[in-house]
Amino acid sequence: MKRIQFIQEFKDFAVKGNVIDMAVGIIIGGAFGKIVSSFVADVVMPPLGLLIGGVSFTALNITLKKAAVDANGVSHEAVTLNYGNFLQVTSDFLIIAFAIFFFIRMLNKLKKKKEEIPATVVEPTREEVLLTEIRDILKTKN
């Protein structure tokens, strides 16, 4: 009995409109993130790298320990601090944050304009006024 109730509660939760809207938003947000990442990595960063001397941002790093081969012939990879990748991801974030800010700002302006438009009051026609008066007279007679 409790399992059926649990399943019913889950079903009610899962098919609510706001959960579905949130899922759609997350999926679209993920796709948007990929577009922005590509824009930053493929369009913004190459010219920026060219300006700073032809360096790819993702290739920027500090070597903490060089690669080496020990006496037994076992190779050890280099240990690096990849700050260029951090710069790339930070740029992605800033562009995404700006795009979301711009989108929300536009929505708020549209919402504000909609609120500023006064509702037009339609005056009743002469026939409607007469019918209302007749209805009121009939109510008082009963």
N, C-alpha and C positions, 0 to 999 in steps of 0.2 A: 504494500500500500504506500509506504513512504517513498519507495523507488519511483512509483508512478507519479506521485506528487512532485518529486524532484525533477523528473523528466518533463512534466507539464510546466513547472516553473522555468526550467531552462528553455523550453520551446517559447514560452511567452517572452522571455528576455531576448532570445536570439532573433525573433521576428519583429521586434519593435522597430518602428521607423527610424528612430534616432540611432540605433545600433547599426542598421543597414547604411544609413547616411554616413556614419563614422567610418565604416569599412570602405565605402566608396571613396571618402576623403583620403583615407590612408593609402589606398591603391593609387589614386591620382597623385597624391603627394610624393609617393615613391617614384612614379614615372617622371614627375616634374623634377625631382631631385637628380635623376639620371640625366635629364636634358640639361639642367644647369651645370652639373659636373662636367658633361661633355663640352658645354660652352666655355667653361673656365679652362679646362685642360687643353682643348683643341683650338680655341679662338683667342682667349684673353692671354693665357700664359706664354704661348710661343713668341708673340711680339715683345712681351715684357722681358722674357728671357734673352731675346735678341738685343734689347736695349741695355741689359746688364752684362753683355759680353758673350752671348750665344750659349748661355747655360740653361739647361732644362731644370725647372724648379724641383721636380721629383728626384733629380740626380744629386741635389745638394745634400751633403752629409759631412759629418765629422767622424773620422776613424778613431775609435777608442782603442782598438787592438787590431793590429794588422793580421792578415791571413798568414798562416804558417804551417809548415810540415814538421812534425816532431821526429825524433830519432828512429821511431818505429815505422815511419812512413805514413802515419795517420795525419790527414790534413784537417786543419781547423779553420773555419770561415772567419772572416773579419767581423769584428763587432763595430757597428756604426750607429751613430745618432742621426737619424734621417729627418732633419729639420725642414728640408725642402718639401717633403710630402706633407708635413704639418702646415707649411705655408699654403700649399695647394688646397688642402681641406678647409683651412681657415678662409681662403678666398671663396670657395664654394659656399660656405656657411653665410658669409657676408652678402653674397649676391642673392642667395635664397631668402635671407632675412629681409633684404631690401625689396625683393619682388613681392613677398607676402605683405610687407608693410604698405607698399604701393597699392596692392589689390584691396586690402582692408580699408585703406584710406578712400579709395574710389567707391567702395560699397557704402561706407559711412556718408559720403557726400550725396550719393544717390538716395539713401534713406532719408537724409536731412531734407533734400529737395522735395521728396514725396510728402514729408510731414508739413512742409511749408505751404503746400498747395491747399487752399481752403476748400472745404466741401461746399459745393454750390447748392443753395437752397432753392428748390423748385416751388414756385407759388402754385397753389391749387387753382384749377380752372374754375370758371364761373359755375359750371355744372356741378363740380365737386363741392363747392361751397353750398350751393342750394340743396344738394342731396344730404350734406351733413346737417344743415338746419332742419330739414324734414325729419331725418333720423332722430335728432334731439327732441323735436316736438312730439314725435310718436312715443319716445321713451317716457316723457312726462305725462302723457295721457294714460299709460298703463299703470 
